[in-house]
């Protein structure tokens, strides 16, 4: 998917919502566990009820890998189910060098046909650039995450007082462009989103942390939105586990709609 196609979807739906498919077998409604492929049934229902409001879906690969070979088959079926106009993110957080990275890229871009994959930058250019060689595919680079442990490394300052995450942002601009490189920027760090935006004014951000983690959608838009929106805001647990009963998909739709309504207002204010 190209940048212009993604922005077109944002405009069409008045939404920049990404729904995270963190499908945990222990958390889905109990009655689904009697089915032959309960995770697929769960995700299928979520997608069918939220596709009107979502411009992206983000399966967290760990939840599928943990199921073994059948989990990979389920992931493929789910990816094929997502409408073609909706952006797909393989949340795999890969990061290795040389041919290994290239093979990871082939797995997610060629074999499974995801639009994007999350990548860890710690090993530098040769762990990231192989993913950037695929036309109309995207790297979503971990930059400033919302987890507590992010402070262990990402905010460490060098001798000039520059935090490590800023060095990652600046260096990675040499590898890709706003047409194929996005950044993960956590929603729980409002003003820091503004610092990231100053360094990379044109790139899209994938923003986790809204919803269950307590991030403010209004703050994210205030500090992070640019002239082409530039945001994909992810909500996982707050949407997909809105109910643990048989109405789980309808409850997910209601939560997705709430976020879309707020997003529509923010888009009108900032674009």
Secondary structure, DSSP 4 states (H G I P E B T S, - for coil): --HHHHHHHHHHHT--EEEEE---TTTS-GGGGGSTTHHHHHHHHHHHHHTTTEEEEEEEHHHHHTTTHHHHHHHHHHHHHS-TTSEEEEEEEE---HHHHHHHHIIIIIIS--SEEEE--TT-HHHHGGGGGSTT-EEEEEEE--SGGGGGTTT-B-TTS-BHHHHHHHHHTTT--TTTEEEEE-TT-HHHHHHHHHHSSSS-EEE--BSTT-B-HHHHHHHH-BTTB-EEEEESHHHHTS-SSTTHHHHHHHHHHHHHHHHHHHHHHH-
